[in-house]
Amino acid sequence: MRKRLLPNACGDYTGSRARTGIPYTGDVETTYTQLRGKLAAVLERVAEEQEVVIVRRKSGRDVALVPADELASIMETAHLLRSPKNASRLLRALRRAEKGSGKPEPLAKLRREMKLEPGR
């Protein structure tokens, strides 16, 4: 059973689960009809508040409006985790960092090793 959607202060609807079964936490949901009437305001909210808006459509699959930088981050993460070997290496590094067992290195040294220009 789908959770009943409640209008928020902007007239949008919020809920905890989409029809797709993917959990959403605090994302805004609206209908295509509602979106048409306030597209500029919704796009501003997506961009400025880094909020995802789920657009419910009667005659098609639901779609999401996602800030472009957030989408780029998701796509980069998916790319990095695509290789099982790289995913394993990254997750091991994350566990080491969480435990504090990694050896701190100066940023300048890491930039030299990676042949990167210093940040400006």
C-alpha positions, 0 to 999 in steps of 0.5 A: 500500500502506498503512503498517502501524500501530503501537500507541503508549504509549496503545494508539492507532495512528499512521501517516503516511497515511490511507486517504483519501490525505491525509497526516497527520504524527504524528496518532494513529489508533484504531478505533471499538471502541478509542475506545469503551473510552477515550473520555474519555482520547482526548478529553482528549488531543485537547483538552490536547495539540492532537492530531488523532485519526483514527477508523477505522470498518469500516462507514463513512468515517473521521472525525477528532477535532480540537480545537475551536480548531484547527477554528475556525482551519482554517475561518477560514483557508479563509474568508479564502482562498476569495476569490482576490483576498483570497488573493493579497493575503494571500500577498503580505503574507506574502511581504513579511513573510518578506522583512522588507520590510514597514514596521513599524507600532505596534500602537496605530496599527493599532488606531486605523486599524481602530477597535479597542479596545485589548487588555486 
